[in-house]
Amino acid sequence: MGGKVTCTLGEVKQRADFIVYWGGNPAECHPRHFTKYTIMQKSKFLPRGRKDRTMVLVDIRETKSAKAADIFLQVRPGKDFELITILRALVKGQHVGDAQIAETGLTREVLDDLVQRMKTCKFGCMFFGMGLSMTRGKHMNSAALLTLAAELNAFTKFVAMPMRGHGNVTGADVIMRWQTGYPFGISFNRGYPRYNPGEFSTVDVLVRGDCDAAFIIGADPGATMPQPAIDHLKRIPTIVLDPHVTHTSRLARIHITTAPQGIAAPGTAYRMDEIPLPLKPALKSPYPTDEEVVRRINQAIAQKPFWLPEGSQPQMLNAQV
Amino acid sequence: MTLQVVNNATCTFCGCVCDDIQLHHDEIRIHEAKKACVLGTAWFLNHTAEKKYPDAIIDGREASLDEAIEMAATLLHEADMPLVYGMSNTTCEAQKECAALADQLGGLLDSHTSL
């Protein structure tokens, strides 16, 4: 689980009587989250379902999810880290100044009430979305929230879980952790994996123009990334694997059509709580699967000499001072 | 015409990965996705088994799969610092192959998480 203080959605469904959504809009982005796992379900421990559960929404604007919430906290944009830090102090009974609280756009009464509820619930769960992890502070916000969840365990059972977006992005983290020891932003250029987001993360690499070829699978950076990154993808040979001809395919040198996962391609996908689930494809695609195409490319590359001079193997530890 | 039914199919549109969807299909397209949400329904109904695109496209012209694989291998092998990116809308099995690809190339490996 990568050191997270977390649990599965099954535990949330059965036990969580206090649920916080932070910087996410499940009503529109994960429509079945409420009904399948969090607030609507009745269970042995929460027999009255919705009545036994409290839901808090923290966001910068009142989204559709606010209608489902018992308490809505409108935090000032970019002040999530400050708010989490204040909550961590209040949980420990430390003094927090009025000016610090005013900065977040909330009041002391609201925060005292929230802390009281957090400490006295039986099983609390915080779900955090891109509104927290992709704004000012980025991964530091997620780390702060996970620390808050860990610290609340001095009083009651409390966990936190990221609300993952596109399909199997959780699987990508899990597979990379399994294969390399790191979840993303990895370089193999010394012959062994090294991790450094900011240096090896895609947007930074593309904007600086560090890479001289790109292999894109199951993503459409041509539609989502900043323009300088897209410009670099146009300059270098780009190879795209996708069931559709995407924006990225149009600027790529090679596009290979593959079968869509879960619809025509079998395999495994990870749910946001890191539970692997088998796919049950209904259709037979005229195209090969991603797995088959990447394996064939791997085999074709294996026929060529290794990338170090004269095909020598990496020196690993000897090369390091 | 009677449709074939797949019970407890898995939807991979969002991170919920709902595994209780009932799909009604005629082998070409999915006509109904019971229990799926609006996003899931759109995801299932928008993908078909029709051959809408060429197997592969190289520099704007249609090409065969073998040709595209060979050229992809050559381009990636020639590069000094190739980048392997994405891996969201694909299976774990393919993701494992991608990790092997980046390892073999001595390149970069990254997913949507870093955005």
Interface residues (C-beta under 8 A of the other chain):
Chain A: C29 H30 P31 R32 H33 K36 Y37 M134 M163 R164 G165 H166 G167 N168 V169 T170 G171 A172 D173 V174 I175 M176 Q179 T180 P183 F184 G185 I186 S187 F188 N189 R190 G191 P193 P197 F200 S201 T202 V203 V205 L206 D210 C211 D212 A213 A214 F215 I216 I217 G218 A219 P221 T224 M225 I236 P237 I239 L241 P243 H244 V245 S249 R253 I254 H255 I256 T257 P260 Q261 G262 I263 A264 A265 P266 G267 T268 A269 Y270 R271 M272 I275 P276 L277 P278 L279 K280 A282 L283 K284 S285 P286 Y287 P288 T289 D290 E291 V293 V294 R295 R296 I297 N298 A300 I301 A302 K304 W307 L308 P314
Chain B: Q4 V6 N8 A9 T10 C11 T12 F13 C14 G15 C16 V17 C18 D19 L23 H25 E27 I28 R29 I30 C37 V38 L39 G40 W43 F44 H47 T48 A49 E50 K51 Y53 P54 D55 A56 I57 I58 D59 L65 A68 I69 E70 M71 A72 A73 L75 L76 H77 E78 A79 D80 M81 P82 L83 V84 Y85 G86 M87 S88 N89 T90 T91 C92 E93 A94 Q95 K96 E97 C98 A99 A100 L101 A102 D103 Q104 L105 G106 G107 L108 L109 D110 S111 H112 T113 S114 L115
